[in-house]
Amino acid sequence: MGGTDKLSHEIGGRPLLAWSIDALTVVPEIERVVVVTAADRVAELRGAPWLPAEVVAVVAGGARRHESVAAGAAALDSIDAPDDRVVLVHDGARPLVSAELVRAILDAAAREGAAIPVVPIAETVKRVENGRVAETVDREELATAQTPQGVRRGLLRSAFARYPPGGPETWTDEAALLEACKIVVHAIPGETSNLKVTVPADLDRVRSALGGAASGPGIARIGSGSDSHPFGPGAPLALGGIEVAGAYRLHGHSDGDVALHAVADALLGAAGMGDLGRLFPAGPETPHGIASRELLAEVARRLTAAGWRVSSVDLTIVGARPRLAGLLDGMRDAIAGTIGVPGDVISVKASTGNLAGMEGAGRGISATAVAAIERSR
């Protein structure tokens, strides 16, 4: 890389490392991240404005990967250390890993104990000695390993106990360490797009894959969302980020605001971040009756942290009651304020449902939204 730290190379105004961290933190199941870096960069990275809230520590690593991973695991252990929790180890130079692959590794490691993504070798493999081909190697059972690599905390801790970080052994990845401990590592299909930046030309590939981030604001992505709830007991009605006096509340774990739920799902879908139910499941981890404006504000924060900007939202609310014509501007302003965009970016429309379905019969309200986002940096 020309003698420079590849993780500091800027793509769309942000260092490569920022994109790699964001690729993990867009997955709601990722609760904490520890960044392991060179000792002389710890202070700099701790103060980086682009670090998302999920980063709980920036610590110094060692001369070898084994020591650096142990330092990161120790930082997590200082917070909590249940044996059945899964730890992922991810290369800071892999910014293109998909949320789907991260979840697949989490699931496989939780189920099997340890898992890594692998990609079959497409080219013919030769063993070369002194500049001459010695033999052709059968590639049918060969694959290249990627990250993130996942392992239950208890298994990783036992591996470090057997081969301490300061020992003479050197491991090229966590799977090699686990293999040495006779811990079975399960392989799942990786992604050819999960590039590890190694040479300068790889940076151009990353810029292209990130949707034109290299040239600043650019290619838009589109997402859609929908939600519906029947009326329930209680009042007032929460809809479009405002309260409607004299109307019954919609039934739901939150305040039931179907309009904000549809907008949130559209934004999450556009960014490839899953859905609102995955981010805020209807259980004890999400307070009962929580205001949907809080949920939408958190979605907007995650998009901003990942380098996205909302360019438009088109929302349609369907319900025979109450009458919404005089409330639409207030909803538009509430949504714009929650997301942090100008009011003219938001369009809010309403329909009576034409006597069709639950909405037309006045038993509930539904909403659909289409959102466009673009790279902000």
N, C-alpha and C positions, 0 to 999 in steps of 0.2 A: 504493500500500500504506500510505497514511497517514503517509508520511515515515519509515517504519522499514525496516530491511533485511529483505526477504522471506525470505532464507535463514536468518535467525535465528528466524523464527516457529516455535513449538513445536507438534509434532504427536505426540500420545502421549508427551509428556515428552522428545522429542528434536527438535533443530532440523531444519528442512526439508532443509538441506544434508546432514545425516547420512543421511537416507533416499535422497537422490540418489546419494551415494557408494556406499551399500550395494547399490543397484540394479545397479551395475557390478561390485562385488567379489564378488557371488554367482556370477558367471560365472568358472569356473576358468581360462579362457584369459586373463583380465586379470591380469597379473603385477605391474604397478606403477601407482600413481596419484599424480599431482601435483595438489595443490589450489592454484589461483591465486586470490588474494584482494587486497583493498585493503591497502596497506602498513601501515596502523594496526591491521589485524586479524591479521597474520601470527603474532605471539607468542601471541595468544589461541587461534587455531586449532591451532597446533603443540602446545599443551598440552591439547587437547580429549580427554577420556577415551573418547569414542565413535569416535575415528578407528580404522579397522581397520588391521591390519598391512600391508596392501598400499599404504598411503599412505607413500611414501618421502620426500616433501618437501612443504612448504607455502611458497610463494614469493609475492612481491609482483608484481602485474600492472601494467598501465599505464592510461592514460586511455581507450584504445580497445581493442576486442576483439583487433585485429591484434597489438598490443603484448603483451597478456596471454597470448595463445596462444603467441607467440614465447618468452615467459618460461617457460612451462610446458614447451615443447619443449626449451629449453636445459637445463632441470633434468634431463630424461630423457637428453639427450645426454651430460651429465656422468657418467652411470652406464654406459651403453653406447649405441651409435648405429649399428647395422647398417642399411643402406639399405632392406632388404627387410622390416623389421619394420613393423607397422601401428601408427599412433598414432590414438587416438580423442579427439575433442574433444566434451565433453558439457556442456550447461547445468546449473549447479547447481540450477536451478529446475525440473528435470524429474525428479521422483522416481518416476514410474510407468512408466518404460521397462521393457519385458520383457527377460528374459534371451535369449529367442529373437530379438528384434530386435537386441540387442547382438551376438550371434553371427552373425547374417545380415550385418551391416555389416562385422564382422571378416573374414568369408569373402569378401565381395564386394570389399573394399579389397585384400585379399591377392591376389586373382585378377586384378582389373582395374586396380588402382593407386589409385583413389579412389572412394568411394561415400557416398551420403547417403540417409536415409529421407525420403520425400515422401508427402504425403496430397493426393488430388485435391480441388479446390475444389467444394463442393456448391452453394453459392449463386450466383445470377446476379451477375456482376461489372459494375460501372458505373465509367466514368471521369467524375469530377465536376470542374467548373471553376467557381469563384466561386459555389458553392452550387447549381449547376444541372447536371443530367445532360448530359454532352457526347456520350457514346456508350455502347453496350453492348459489353463486351469478350468475345470468344470465350474461354470457359474450358476448352475441350477439351484444350488443351495447357498449361494452367496447373496448378500445384500449390504447396502450402506446404511449406517445408523444415523438418525437425526435426533433432534430435541424438540419438545421437552421430553425428558425421561422421568418416569414417575415411579415412586416406591413408597410403601408405607413407612411411617416414621420409625416404628420399632425395628423393621428389617434394616433400614439404613443405619440406625444406631448400633445394631449388633455387628454390622459390617465394619464400621469404624472402630469398634472395640477389638475386632480381630486384626484389622490392618490399620493401626493408628496413622493419622495424617503425617506425622513426622518420621514414619518408617522408610525403609529403603525402596519399597515397591512403588511403581509408577503405573497409574491407570489412565487410559486415554478417555474413558467415560465412566459413568456410574454403573452401566451394565457390566463392564469388565470387572469392576470391584465386586459386584454381586455374584458374578459367575465364579470368581475365585473363592467365594464363601459358600458355594454350592446352593445359592439361592436362585430359583428358577425365574428367568426373565422372559416374559411373554412378548412376542413381536406382533405388532398390528401394522396395517398398511400406512405408510407415510405419504407425503405429498411431494411431487417433483417441484412444485412451486415454493416449497419450504427451503428457500435458498439460504446458504450460509455465506455471507459476504467475505470473500477471501482476496480477490484481486480488484483493481480499480474498475474494470468493466462491469463487475457485479453491481456497483452503485447505480449505473444506468439502468440495469434490469430492475432494481428495486424502485427507482423513480417511476419507471413505466408501470410497474405493477401497482403502485400506490395511486394510480389514477391521475397522473400529471402533477403530483405534488412538487416536482422539481421546478416547475415554472409558476408556482404560486397557486392562487385559487383557480380551479379548473373543473374537470369533468364532474358532473352532478350524478348523484345516485338517488333513486326513487324508492320509496317504501309505502306500504299501505297498512292500515289498521282498522279494526272494527270491534265494537262491543255492544252489548245490549243487556238491560236489566229490567225486571218487572218492578212495579211500585211495591214498596213495603210499608211497614208502620213508621210513624215518626215524621218529622219535618224539621227544617225546610229542605227543599230540593236543592242538591248541589249539581250544577250543570254548567259546563263550559267555564269553570273556574269562578263562578259567582253563585250566590244563594238566591233562590227564587221563593219569596215568601208566599205562604198560602198554598203551596203545592207539596204533595207527599214526597218523601225521600225515596230514592231508588234503593232496592235491596242489594247488599253486597258486603264483603269483608271490609272494604274501605268506605268512603262516603258515597260510593256508587256513581261517581261522575263519569258516565259512559263517554262523554265528549273528550275529556282529557285522557281517558284510557285509550281511546282510538288514536288520538294524536301521539301519545307516548309510544304505542306499538308501531305506528307508521315511522316515527323517527328511529326507533330501535331496528326496525326492519331495513331501513335505508342504510344504516351503518353496519348491518350484519351482527348486531349485538343480541340477538334472541328476541324475547318478548317480555312484556311487563310481568306476567305471571311467574316467569322464571327469576326475574330480578327481585320481585316482591311477592313471594308465595303467600297464599291465604292461610297462614298458620301463625304460631306464636312469635315467629321472627318478625312479622309485620304487625304493628299495633292495630287492633280492631278499631275501625272507624277513622283511620288515618286520612287526612285531607289529600285528595288526589293532586292538588297543586304541589304538595311536597314530593310526590312520586314523579311528576312531570319535571320539576326542578332538578331532581337527581338525574333523570335521563338527560336533560340538557347539559348538566355538568359533565357527565360521562362523554357526551359527544364532543364538547369543547376540549376536554382533556385528550381525546383521541385525534384532535386536529380537524374536526368537522364544524361547519357553519350551516345553520338552517337558512335556506334560500326561499322556501315557500311552504305553506301548509294550507290545504283546502279541506275544510271540515263540513260535513252534512249531518244534521241532527234530524231524526225522524220520530214524530210522536204527535198524537192528536191532542194531547193536553200536557202542560198548559200552553197558552199561546206564547210564542217566542219572538214574534216579529220585533217588538220593541226592546228586546234583550240582547240581540245579536251583536251590536256594537260593543256593549259591555263585556260580552264573552270574548270578542276579538281582542280587546285591550288587555283582559286578564290573561289570556293565553300568551300574547306577545310579551307581557311583562314577566311572566313565569319563565318563558324560554330565553328572554333577553334579546328580542329582535324588534324592529320597528313594526307598528301596527299594520302597515300596508303589505307586509309579508304574509299576513294571516287573512284567510277568507272563511267566514262562517255563514252557512246557509241552513234553512230549516224547511221541513216538509211535514204535512199532517199525516202522511201515510195512506191517504185516500181510502180510509176504512179497511185497509188490508192488514192482516196479521195482528200480533200483539200490540204494535204501535198504533195502528189505525183504530183498534178497538179501545184505545185509551188505557191498556193494562200495563204499559211500560214504554221505555224509550230506547232507541238504538242510535248508533252513530258510526259513520265511516270517515276515514281521513286518508288523504294522500299527501306525503311530505317529500320534499326535495332537499337534499343537502349537498354541500360541495366542500372541497378542501379549503381550509382557512389559512393554511401556511405550508 
